[in-house]
């Protein structure tokens, strides 16, 4: 509705309300004036009747009484008139021919009893009557004195007169007056509204134009411009508004054009308001910047993955997703993270380069348009999946597998893909750096021949992890292994064959250990196994298994076929000693005992072995010197 119409309706409503109030007040006033006129007429008639009857009584002309009353009843608008006598008057003078002056109804009785006049108005659509009953009371002030004739007290009710008047004519007159008033006000109202509407139209038109422009701008349309008004003020306001809109359009278009690339087509959002879009773009860039600064200070790859998971869950509000990490060298995949209840549409663990479509083509794969676009993906009928691969370096690749369970969720997800890719892009250099550092560290801590950890790794474990685990109640088994008669192999077949046997032993041990065991090539043909949360039974079982499995391997070199065995000694830390390197030496003593007593054995450290050994053994490990007494 236009402003002009609204204002006109408001003014019209106010005038109509005011007119109605005036009409009501005039109607009530006119009605009351009519009633007051009739009441005055009734009082005058009552006085005339009283005085006349008194005069008839004094002069002895009571025979003319009825004639007089009939003449009074013939007055204009007087419908009826009758007198009633109080009980005391009837008792004093008798009823005689005045027996008809008894009370006719409850109104007469009430007035005789209370001495207060009573008015009753009866109205219908076409008629209107007013009945008034006025009491006559005894008074010594009257002339002649009523108390001279009546046996009554001052103020006692002697009788009453009831009159009924037709007030229809008066009411009709009042209605005509009201009609004249309404007509006059209506004519005035029409003229007033025409005048007001003409005067305010330029202002309301200008306001409507500016309001429409602002509404369009609020909805995101910055191409709209305000039309110049007819008034000087309108023109100035229109020019100011147009300049402001133009500046906004220029700034917002520039933001959208220059910054959208940083967040991968942020405008793909259903919101087309440039201002809101610009605000969201800036917020995204700010959050991505803080994310990048945070992960730059993270220590490990796991910390970085944790930040990325929080972004997907909390910032982007993705409910169901799985993060995979692919080892491109080994062509193997492992699961980094899974949300509660998330089930991947595929369970690939190997041959990723060949079977995973997303990683093979290094492009996003979605099931929306082609449900079987990835033949290994087997999602539920009501689910859709989107796989987002991200190449980190020659070693690692990341894939985010997102499952949506509704059309609305899928549409929202499409918009979020660009943001996800931007977070991944910012993650890449930091993650790549961390992978490189860990690879270098791994290489530095790994034996090049067997692929097992070396002594440096053992040093790091002791410094960082072992002490903490022991403090928390963990018990470690330290197991020393040595290949029996290994020097003979090197002397007979050469060091290359010896190296091959060492690798075979490393492979055998890898197949036997679990997640709580750590393999270390201690030096030469000596190997060390750290078993966390070990028991006597679990340690002996592992040692026997390695010994048995390795002895089953048949080596064929230079036309010869042979097998090899190992000797194993072990101790418990901190059970046997609270000094780690000393505990290693105990395991070494147990290994020496196994060799000294026939080889191909598993020997647990005991005080007896220690006592039967050399009386004094000095050794130096990790630059620390210990003495066994």
TORTI-239449 format. One line per field, with one value per residue (C-alpha): x, y, z; residue number from 1. Coordinates in Angstrom, 2 decimals. Example, Ala and Ser with C-alpha at 12.3 -4.5 7.8 and 13.67 -1.06 7.14 Angstrom:
! TORTI-239449
u	c(12.30_13.67)
v	c(-4.50_-1.06)
w	c(7.80_7.14)
k	c(1_2)
//
This chain:
! TORTI-239449
u	c(0.00_1.33_2.17_-0.33_-3.13_-1.96_-1.83_-5.25_-6.76_-5.22_-6.59_-9.97_-10.12_-9.23_-11.88_-14.51_-13.68_-13.91_-17.19_-18.60_-17.67_-19.34_-22.46_-22.71_-22.25_-24.84_-27.26_-26.87_-27.19_-30.27_-31.94_-31.22_-32.53_-35.74_-36.15_-35.51_-38.18_-40.73_-39.83_-40.33_-43.70_-44.62_-43.60_-45.65_-48.68_-48.33_-48.25_-51.28_-53.22_-52.24_-53.16_-56.38_-57.51_-56.70_-58.73_-61.67_-61.52_-61.41_-64.24_-66.34_-66.26_-64.97_-67.77_-65.76_-62.67_-63.01_-63.83_-60.67_-58.53_-60.00_-59.10_-55.55_-55.34_-56.23_-53.04_-50.65_-48.38_-50.10_-51.13_-52.57_-52.91_-54.09_-53.94_-53.27_-54.01_-51.92_-53.45_-53.53_-55.62_-58.11_-58.48_-58.99_-61.52_-62.88_-62.96_-66.42_-66.28_-62.46_-61.98_-60.37_-57.37_-55.64_-52.12_-52.21_-48.79_-45.52_-44.25_-47.09_-46.51_-42.77_-43.27_-45.88_-43.54_-40.28_-41.58_-39.12_-40.25_-39.64_-39.17_-39.68_-38.79_-40.13_-38.61_-38.96_-38.06_-41.13_-42.41_-41.03_-42.85_-41.82_-43.75_-43.12_-44.70_-44.41_-45.26_-47.40_-46.05_-47.52_-45.94_-46.79_-45.33_-47.97_-50.86_-53.19_-51.37_-51.81_-51.49_-54.67_-56.80_-54.70_-53.87_-50.24_-46.73_-44.41_-43.08_-45.47_-46.57_-50.27_-50.51_-48.97_-49.68_-48.61_-48.23_-47.32_-45.94_-45.38_-41.83_-41.62_-41.86_-39.00_-36.92_-37.59_-36.47_-33.24_-32.60_-32.99_-30.52_-28.04_-28.48_-27.79_-24.64_-23.43_-24.07_-22.22_-19.24_-19.14_-18.99_-16.25_-14.40_-14.42_-13.16_-10.51_-9.27_-9.05_-7.03_-4.70_-4.15_-3.22_-0.77_1.00_1.12_4.60_6.06_4.46_5.47_9.05_8.98_7.54_10.21_13.04_11.45_11.24_14.89_16.05_14.02_15.67_19.10_18.29_17.42_20.82_20.05_22.67_21.86_18.69_18.74_16.31_14.31_14.68_11.71_9.78_10.81_14.23_14.66_13.68_16.31_19.08_18.12_17.85_21.31_22.88_21.24_22.31_25.90_25.90_24.45_26.98_29.87_28.52_28.12_31.67_33.22_31.21_31.74_35.46_35.47_33.46_35.65_39.03_38.45_36.10_39.03_40.52_37.51_36.61_33.46_31.95_29.08_27.71_25.80_22.06_22.45_22.83_23.28_26.68_27.02_26.33_28.49_31.37_30.94_31.01_34.04_35.98_34.93_36.06_39.41_39.92_39.09_41.29_44.14_43.83_43.61_46.85_48.66_47.51_48.66_52.01_52.77_51.47_54.14_52.90_50.87_48.24_47.81_47.21_44.67_42.94_42.58_41.19_38.68_37.47_36.98_34.87_32.79_32.36_32.95_31.39_28.98_29.47_27.88_29.11_32.61_35.75_39.34_41.67_45.44_47.01_50.63_51.40_54.64_53.10_49.75_47.96_45.23_44.51_41.66_42.65_39.25_35.63_32.64_30.26_28.09_29.89_30.33_32.43_30.85_34.00_36.50_39.61_42.87_45.20_45.48_44.22_45.74_43.83_40.50_39.77_38.34_38.76_42.45_43.12_41.82_42.66_39.24_36.06_33.71_30.02_27.22_24.38_24.25_25.86_25.01_27.53_30.23_32.62_32.08_33.64_31.40_28.32_26.29_22.70_19.90_18.97_22.56_24.84_28.59_31.21_34.91_37.40_40.99_43.93_47.46_50.02_53.31_54.85_54.38_50.97_47.47_44.39_40.81_37.74_34.74_31.45_28.09_24.82_21.49_19.10_18.74_18.96_22.14_23.64_22.84_24.48_27.45_28.01_28.53_30.99_33.26_35.07_35.73_37.01_39.43_40.72_41.41_43.18_45.28_46.35_47.04_49.20_52.50_52.48_51.51_54.09_56.74_55.74_55.77_59.23_60.53_59.09_60.51_63.96_63.57_62.37_65.34_67.72_66.14_65.85_68.33_68.82_69.41_66.42_64.05_63.92_64.57_68.20_69.97_69.15_65.44_65.96_67.61_64.62_62.14_64.01_64.09_60.49_58.16_59.59_59.86_56.30_54.91_56.71_55.43_51.90_52.46_53.61_56.11_58.47_60.11_63.55_64.46_67.90_68.25_71.38_71.76_73.72_77.04_76.43_80.15_80.46_77.89_79.77_83.07_81.65_79.17_80.06_78.50_75.80_74.37_74.69_72.76_70.03_69.67_69.45_66.63_64.80_65.04_63.68_60.72_60.05_59.99_57.71_55.16_55.22_54.96_51.89_51.12_52.77_56.11_59.02_61.86_65.38_68.54_70.96_74.11_75.58_73.39_71.94_68.29_66.28_62.52_60.68_57.38_55.00_52.68_54.54_54.11_56.28_53.87_53.49_57.26_58.15_55.44_56.74_60.37_59.47_57.43_60.23_62.75_60.48_59.43_62.97_64.35_61.82_63.31_65.55_68.38_69.87_73.22_76.08_74.36_74.01_70.77_70.69_68.65_69.61_68.52_68.61_69.49_67.26_67.65_65.20_64.68_61.91_62.01_61.62_61.07_64.66_66.15_64.89_67.76_66.85_70.31_71.23_68.15_69.36_72.63_70.70_69.00_72.42_73.76_70.76_71.54_75.17_73.87_71.72_74.73_77.01_74.61_74.10_72.44_68.96_67.46_65.30_66.67_65.10_67.37_67.78_70.12_71.61_72.69_74.17_76.06_77.41_78.71_81.99_82.62_82.94_81.50_82.04_80.19_79.25_75.91_74.45_77.53_76.59_78.88_77.40_78.99_77.36_78.61)
v	c(0.00_3.41_5.95_8.45_5.94_4.97_8.57_9.31_6.29_7.32_10.87_9.55_7.11_9.84_12.24_9.50_8.59_12.24_12.65_9.55_10.84_14.21_12.54_10.27_13.20_15.29_12.36_11.78_15.52_15.92_12.90_14.26_17.72_16.08_14.14_17.25_19.16_16.46_16.31_20.10_19.80_16.95_18.99_21.95_19.75_18.14_21.57_22.75_19.61_19.92_23.57_23.11_20.19_22.13_25.07_22.77_21.26_24.64_26.10_22.97_22.33_18.74_17.80_19.57_17.54_14.89_17.48_19.31_16.16_15.15_18.57_18.17_14.70_16.26_18.31_17.68_14.65_13.61_10.03_9.38_10.89_9.46_10.19_7.80_8.38_7.32_4.83_7.44_9.83_7.12_6.17_9.80_10.86_7.51_6.13_7.39_8.00_8.23_4.50_4.43_6.46_3.40_2.53_0.86_-0.80_-1.27_2.11_3.89_1.80_2.49_6.25_6.30_4.39_6.23_9.70_9.87_10.45_7.69_7.89_4.96_5.22_2.74_2.87_0.85_1.38_3.49_4.71_6.31_6.95_8.57_7.89_9.96_9.47_12.51_12.28_14.84_15.41_17.23_20.60_23.41_25.85_25.19_27.67_26.65_24.65_20.93_20.03_21.97_19.46_16.30_14.24_13.91_14.68_17.10_15.45_12.51_11.27_12.06_10.83_10.93_11.83_9.63_11.07_9.32_11.39_10.48_11.63_10.12_13.54_14.88_11.85_12.38_15.99_14.85_12.35_15.08_17.25_14.38_13.80_17.45_17.25_14.05_15.48_18.69_16.86_14.43_17.26_18.89_15.58_15.00_18.48_18.15_14.79_16.04_19.01_16.99_14.30_16.92_18.59_15.43_13.55_14.88_13.92_10.50_9.72_10.65_8.55_5.55_5.85_5.97_3.15_0.94_1.65_0.83_-2.37_-3.46_-2.64_-4.59_-7.58_-7.35_-5.37_-2.62_-1.70_0.20_3.99_6.46_8.80_12.53_14.06_17.24_18.99_20.42_18.23_15.14_15.81_16.18_13.00_11.06_12.19_11.29_7.87_7.13_8.08_5.79_2.85_3.36_3.33_0.19_-1.54_-0.65_-1.80_-4.99_-5.98_-5.49_-7.60_-10.33_-10.31_-10.13_-12.28_-14.98_-16.84_-17.26_-19.21_-21.09_-19.52_-18.44_-16.85_-20.23_-19.81_-19.35_-15.86_-13.30_-10.20_-8.74_-7.16_-10.40_-12.32_-9.89_-10.18_-13.98_-13.95_-11.74_-13.95_-17.06_-15.53_-14.41_-17.86_-19.57_-17.21_-18.00_-21.70_-21.50_-19.58_-22.19_-25.27_-23.62_-23.96_-27.52_-30.11_-33.20_-34.35_-35.67_-32.16_-30.79_-33.51_-32.67_-29.00_-30.03_-32.36_-29.54_-27.29_-29.91_-30.69_-27.35_-24.66_-26.31_-28.47_-31.64_-34.51_-37.60_-37.81_-39.95_-38.82_-41.24_-40.98_-42.79_-43.86_-43.36_-45.32_-48.39_-47.80_-48.33_-46.39_-45.92_-44.19_-41.03_-40.14_-41.26_-39.36_-41.23_-43.52_-42.77_-45.78_-45.35_-46.31_-48.31_-50.25_-49.96_-50.57_-51.39_-50.78_-47.26_-45.82_-48.29_-48.68_-45.27_-43.06_-39.80_-40.38_-41.85_-38.78_-36.39_-34.79_-34.59_-37.54_-37.19_-39.73_-37.23_-37.33_-40.74_-43.08_-45.67_-43.30_-45.08_-48.82_-49.75_-47.32_-49.06_-46.52_-46.97_-46.09_-42.91_-41.68_-39.66_-39.38_-36.85_-37.73_-34.86_-35.96_-33.73_-34.37_-33.49_-34.77_-37.81_-39.75_-38.79_-38.10_-37.10_-38.02_-36.70_-38.97_-37.21_-38.96_-36.96_-38.46_-35.87_-33.62_-30.48_-31.69_-32.47_-28.96_-27.36_-29.65_-28.47_-24.95_-26.11_-27.98_-24.83_-23.87_-27.38_-27.18_-23.83_-25.25_-28.17_-25.80_-23.92_-27.21_-28.58_-26.69_-27.17_-30.82_-31.37_-29.81_-32.01_-35.13_-34.26_-33.62_-36.89_-38.72_-37.31_-38.11_-41.60_-42.11_-40.92_-43.29_-46.28_-48.98_-48.86_-52.62_-54.04_-51.07_-51.44_-48.70_-48.09_-47.15_-43.45_-44.26_-46.24_-43.22_-41.08_-43.58_-43.69_-39.90_-39.14_-42.06_-44.85_-42.94_-41.67_-45.15_-46.63_-43.81_-44.76_-48.36_-50.01_-52.89_-53.45_-56.68_-56.11_-58.94_-59.42_-61.65_-62.87_-65.22_-68.32_-68.82_-65.79_-65.07_-68.45_-67.36_-64.16_-66.03_-68.81_-67.07_-63.39_-60.35_-59.99_-63.37_-62.38_-59.18_-61.19_-63.43_-60.37_-59.00_-62.35_-62.29_-58.71_-59.79_-62.76_-60.55_-57.98_-60.70_-61.84_-58.57_-56.51_-52.83_-52.82_-54.14_-52.15_-53.67_-52.24_-53.35_-52.90_-53.60_-56.32_-59.43_-58.25_-57.18_-55.74_-55.97_-53.68_-55.16_-52.75_-54.13_-57.45_-60.51_-63.55_-65.62_-63.13_-62.52_-66.22_-66.90_-64.20_-65.33_-68.96_-68.00_-65.91_-68.70_-71.35_-69.32_-68.30_-71.82_-73.04_-70.81_-72.70_-70.69_-71.76_-70.23_-71.58_-74.93_-75.32_-75.50_-74.68_-73.08_-70.76_-70.32_-67.50_-67.19_-64.93_-63.39_-61.06_-59.03_-56.83_-53.09_-51.77_-55.16_-56.39_-52.91_-49.33_-48.33_-48.87_-49.29_-51.61_-53.66_-53.90_-55.28_-57.87_-59.00_-59.11_-61.28_-63.60_-63.80_-64.65_-67.35_-68.79_-68.96_-70.33_-73.13_-74.43_-71.67_-71.84_-71.01_-68.48_-67.44_-65.12_-62.99_-64.04_-63.27_-66.72_-65.90_-62.66_-64.46_-67.16_-64.66_-62.82_-61.49_-57.93_-56.78_-53.29_-51.96_-48.65_-48.03_-44.70_-43.01_-44.23_-46.61_-49.21_-51.93_-55.25_-56.75)
w	c(0.00_-0.96_1.73_0.33_0.71_4.20_5.40_3.82_5.55_8.87_8.61_7.44_10.33_12.83_11.43_11.31_14.92_15.96_14.07_15.69_19.13_18.36_17.00_20.03_22.40_20.50_20.47_24.19_24.86_22.65_24.26_27.71_26.76_25.48_28.68_30.79_28.81_29.36_33.08_33.42_31.69_34.07_37.14_35.90_35.27_38.70_40.38_38.41_39.33_42.99_43.25_41.33_43.42_46.59_45.29_44.44_47.91_49.69_47.59_47.80_44.01_44.11_41.70_38.98_39.79_37.10_34.43_35.33_35.23_31.86_30.45_31.70_30.10_26.73_26.66_23.76_24.14_27.42_26.88_30.32_33.79_37.08_40.76_43.60_47.32_50.23_52.67_55.44_53.29_52.39_56.02_57.04_54.37_53.31_49.81_48.70_44.96_44.94_45.26_41.80_43.07_44.43_43.21_39.78_39.74_41.56_40.43_42.25_45.36_45.30_44.98_47.79_50.04_49.25_48.46_45.52_41.95_39.44_35.66_33.31_29.61_27.11_23.59_20.42_16.81_16.12_19.52_22.63_25.93_29.18_32.37_35.48_38.87_41.22_44.94_46.86_50.38_53.36_54.06_56.46_53.96_51.38_50.99_52.32_54.97_54.24_57.91_58.74_56.89_56.79_59.78_58.62_59.60_57.90_54.69_54.80_51.32_50.79_47.21_43.79_40.21_37.28_33.78_30.54_27.62_23.95_23.13_19.62_18.05_20.14_19.26_15.56_15.87_17.51_14.73_12.10_13.97_14.03_10.31_9.62_11.74_10.05_6.60_7.38_8.84_5.90_3.38_5.42_5.67_1.92_1.20_3.91_2.63_-0.97_0.20_2.41_-0.22_-2.79_-0.44_0.80_-2.51_-3.56_-0.19_-0.06_-3.65_-2.83_0.33_-1.55_-4.21_-1.65_0.33_-2.77_-3.63_-0.10_-0.14_-3.41_-1.99_1.19_-1.03_-2.68_-5.87_-6.03_-9.64_-8.66_-8.51_-6.91_-9.16_-8.61_-6.75_-7.59_-4.42_-3.66_-0.61_-2.61_-5.23_-2.64_-0.78_-4.07_-5.17_-1.82_-1.84_-5.42_-4.65_-1.61_-3.57_-6.35_-3.88_-2.24_-5.59_-6.64_-3.35_-3.06_-6.67_-6.21_-3.04_-4.71_-7.80_-6.11_-3.04_-4.26_-5.81_-2.36_-1.16_-4.33_-5.74_-2.47_-4.44_-5.25_-2.05_-2.37_-0.96_-3.77_-1.61_-2.45_1.00_2.85_0.39_0.95_4.71_4.52_2.21_4.62_7.55_5.68_4.78_8.37_9.75_7.17_8.06_11.78_10.93_8.95_11.70_14.21_12.30_11.56_15.26_15.62_16.37_14.59_11.61_14.02_15.44_11.94_11.18_14.46_13.40_10.02_11.68_13.96_10.93_9.16_12.25_13.99_11.38_8.32_10.37_8.33_10.23_8.41_6.92_6.86_6.24_4.44_4.06_1.13_1.06_-2.63_-2.44_-0.83_-2.58_0.73_2.49_6.18_7.97_9.83_11.30_11.22_12.64_14.89_12.81_9.53_7.26_4.14_0.83_0.05_2.15_-0.02_1.78_-1.16_-4.90_-4.35_-7.53_-9.64_-7.83_-6.24_-9.00_-7.04_-6.35_-9.79_-11.65_-8.77_-9.05_-6.98_-7.48_-6.56_-6.79_-7.29_-11.09_-11.59_-8.71_-9.87_-11.04_-8.68_-9.09_-5.74_-3.80_-2.40_-0.45_0.72_-1.66_0.26_0.59_-1.66_-1.37_-2.37_-2.42_-2.33_-3.09_-2.29_-3.45_-0.78_-2.23_-3.88_-0.65_0.68_-0.58_1.42_0.56_2.39_1.97_2.85_3.07_2.86_3.87_2.40_-0.66_1.48_3.16_-0.27_-1.59_1.43_0.97_-2.61_-1.34_1.31_-1.13_-2.16_1.45_2.19_-0.74_0.50_3.95_2.31_0.20_3.30_5.03_2.20_2.69_6.46_6.15_3.43_5.62_8.57_6.38_5.07_8.58_9.85_6.84_7.53_11.18_10.33_8.03_10.71_13.23_10.91_9.98_6.21_5.85_7.75_7.91_11.69_14.21_15.21_18.44_18.00_18.05_21.23_22.80_21.90_23.31_26.60_26.86_25.86_26.34_28.45_31.72_31.38_30.68_33.66_35.86_34.75_35.81_32.57_32.63_29.72_28.63_27.02_24.66_23.06_19.96_18.24_15.24_16.18_14.37_12.21_11.75_10.04_7.47_6.67_6.46_4.27_1.96_2.25_3.86_1.17_2.17_5.81_5.12_3.38_6.45_8.68_6.52_6.69_10.48_10.53_8.37_10.65_13.75_12.07_11.36_14.99_16.93_17.74_18.34_21.77_20.53_19.06_16.98_17.11_15.30_18.13_16.15_13.91_14.22_17.56_17.74_20.61_21.20_23.62_24.83_26.58_29.30_29.10_31.28_31.75_29.65_26.76_26.60_26.56_23.97_21.61_22.01_21.30_18.24_16.70_17.39_15.90_12.84_11.96_12.32_9.71_6.99_4.56_3.01_-0.33_-1.20_-3.34_-3.70_0.04_1.98_5.65_8.41_11.23_14.81_17.31_20.93_23.04_26.47_28.19_31.34_32.80_33.39_36.07_37.80_37.48_37.85_37.74_35.42_31.78_30.34_33.17_32.33_28.73_30.00_32.04_28.85_27.17_30.01_29.55_25.81_26.65_29.00_26.19_23.88_26.56_27.37_23.86_21.76_20.15_23.55_25.32_28.71_31.28_33.42_37.03_39.92_39.48_35.92_37.16_39.94_37.64_35.15_35.34_38.79_37.52_34.20_33.00_30.11_28.58_26.93_25.83_27.29_30.77_32.70_35.02_37.19_37.97_41.21)
k	c(1_2_3_4_5_6_7_8_9_10_11_12_13_14_15_16_17_18_19_20_21_22_23_24_25_26_27_28_29_30_31_32_33_34_35_36_37_38_39_40_41_42_43_44_45_46_47_48_49_50_51_52_53_54_55_56_57_58_59_60_61_62_63_64_65_66_67_68_69_70_71_72_73_74_75_76_77_78_79_80_81_82_83_84_85_86_87_88_89_90_91_92_93_94_95_96_97_98_99_100_101_102_103_104_105_106_107_108_109_110_111_112_113_114_115_116_117_118_119_120_121_122_123_124_125_126_127_128_129_130_131_132_133_134_135_136_137_138_139_140_141_142_143_144_145_146_147_148_149_150_151_152_153_154_155_156_157_158_159_160_161_162_163_164_165_166_167_168_169_170_171_172_173_174_175_176_177_178_179_180_181_182_183_184_185_186_187_188_189_190_191_192_193_194_195_196_197_198_199_200_201_202_203_204_205_206_207_208_209_210_211_212_213_214_215_216_217_218_219_220_221_222_223_224_225_226_227_228_229_230_231_232_233_234_235_236_237_238_239_240_241_242_243_244_245_246_247_248_249_250_251_252_253_254_255_256_257_258_259_260_261_262_263_264_265_266_267_268_269_270_271_272_273_274_275_276_277_278_279_280_281_282_283_284_285_286_287_288_289_290_291_292_293_294_295_296_297_298_299_300_301_302_303_304_305_306_307_308_309_310_311_312_313_314_315_316_317_318_319_320_321_322_323_324_325_326_327_328_329_330_331_332_333_334_335_336_337_338_339_340_341_342_343_344_345_346_347_348_349_350_351_352_353_354_355_356_357_358_359_360_361_362_363_364_365_366_367_368_369_370_371_372_373_374_375_376_377_378_379_380_381_382_383_384_385_386_387_388_389_390_391_392_393_394_395_396_397_398_399_400_401_402_403_404_405_406_407_408_409_410_411_412_413_414_415_416_417_418_419_420_421_422_423_424_425_426_427_428_429_430_431_432_433_434_435_436_437_438_439_440_441_442_443_444_445_446_447_448_449_450_451_452_453_454_455_456_457_458_459_460_461_462_463_464_465_466_467_468_469_470_471_472_473_474_475_476_477_478_479_480_481_482_483_484_485_486_487_488_489_490_491_492_493_494_495_496_497_498_499_500_501_502_503_504_505_506_507_508_509_510_511_512_513_514_515_516_517_518_519_520_521_522_523_524_525_526_527_528_529_530_531_532_533_534_535_536_537_538_539_540_541_542_543_544_545_546_547_548_549_550_551_552_553_554_555_556_557_558_559_560_561_562_563_564_565_566_567_568_569_570_571_572_573_574_575_576_577_578_579_580_581_582_583_584_585_586_587_588_589_590_591_592_593_594_595_596_597_598_599_600_601_602_603_604_605_606_607_608_609_610_611_612_613_614_615_616_617_618_619_620_621_622_623_624_625_626_627_628_629)
//
